[in-house]
Structures are given as structure tokens and as C-alpha cells.
């Protein structure tokens, strides 16, 4: 505390440049930076990849040291959840029911519970999250407001490969063929953004454009436009005050790929 403000970067490890962008932002805004590496069992559903989630502790620690991180929490489930653990947070309303929440029941309850625990353990002035996980950013902002937690939530832009694919620890699950297809998601979203910038205000048309681009081999789950302040659906880009993002989740050979781009509030 004597040294000044602390910035916290919560992660599940298998770190890449997306995570490091949060660390670097935290580094510029705080005297001290902490990161956590914890594959949180509470946020994985039955049949999801908890057991095979990539664990690369040594490389992660080397990267964090290189970035000048002051403190790292490396945790196993037993370290964070004591015997007899019985208290969880529940996210109600659209954030807890729609889009990602509809496909991963209980996921955001698990996220909210672990994020609240980490914020209480570290008591950072600022906590850093990526827009890559759009709904997670909205959930964390909601939880901090609802529980009056004294922390500033900073959401950072998506970091991508040169070909547009959003970086993700799960990209390593992609076969060479799937990896070659994957950048088409960003390309489709970028086309929608270009259409919006060229004056298209009707969100339904922008969504249809993305849907049209992502036929097989993609297993399209949803395309939607939501406001980043409150997760509200956006129908028309006709208000400078809007903060819309176009979201897309598509599977490739069973790997779920999440991506999104900001749109202009008024086309
Ligand atoms: P994870 O380890 O997947 O839980 O991610 C930890 C944090 O890094 C989350 O706040 C993510 O949204 C963020 N993150 C993951 N990938 C990216 C990316 N490509 N660009 C920006 N932030 C990211």
C-alpha cells in the first residue's frame, strides 16, 4: 500500500500477447502489478475442457517476470476453495441468461465468484479484463457496481494475429485446416463494421451479412449487437451515445471461437 496503487490482471494462464496487453496497460497505470493464474473449475461446465485446458506455468511466469509483474498468484482449486465451500455469486437478468450464458449455464456465476474473491484478496485499485470476452467484461462491471466494490474495471481492446484471428489460449486446439479458416470470423465482423461506417444503420442487415459469410465449415452459434455499457440489444445505429459491439461466436471442428468489434454509435 505504501508503494501506491495496485493493478490486478486475472487470467487462467497459457499466456499470450492478449494477456500481456492487459499487463502492460496495468503497468502504465499503477505502481504495482499483480497477475493471477488460476484455471477456475467453477466456471467450466460438465463436458467442457477443464481437464485439458492448457497449463504452461513455467512459460507464463517467465513472461510475467519479463513484463515486470510484481506479484503472481498461482493457484489450484484447493488453494482458493476451502473444504466445505458453499458460497457462490449468481448473475441474474440478461447477463446471466442470454448469449454466452445460454450456452454455458452457470459459467458467469463461476466467473463472478472467482473475480469477487480475487478482488477481495488483492484489493487492487484497478482490475484489467479483455473485450475479447465481451459478456465477461459486462458481468464484471455489473458485479463491481452491485456489490459496491472499490475498484476501477478497465476493459482492453482485442489483440489479434496478423491475419485477424483474436488471440486465445484455446486457439491451440485448432487443426491446421481450422486455423486457416478461423480468420474469416474477424473478416466478416470487419465487413459489417465497414458497412456501418459507410452508413448502414439497420443492425439486422449487419447481422445478416456476418451470418451469410460464416456458413459451413463454421457452426455459427450467434451474431448479435449489444451495448458495451449495459449489454442492451442495439437495433439501430442512430445515436452517438451508443457503444455498440458486434459479437460473433462460431465453432470450428468443435472449438468455440469468440470475437467482436466496436461499431460506430451512429452510422
Ligand atoms: P483467460 O486467461 O482466457 O481467462 O483471459 C484472461 C484475460 O485476458 C480476460 O480478461 C480476457 O478477456 C483477456 N484476453 C484473452 N484473450 C485476449 C485477447 N486476444 N485480447 C485482449 N484480451 C484478451
Boltz pocket constraint, residues with backbone or C-beta under 6 A from the ligand:
constraints:
  - pocket:
      binder: B
      contacts: [[A, 10], [A, 11], [A, 12], [A, 13], [A, 17], [A, 18], [A, 19], [A, 21], [A, 22], [A, 128], [A, 129], [A, 130], [A, 131], [A, 132], [A, 133], [A, 156], [A, 157], [A, 158], [A, 159], [A, 160], [A, 166], [A, 167], [A, 168], [A, 169]]
      max_distance: 6.0
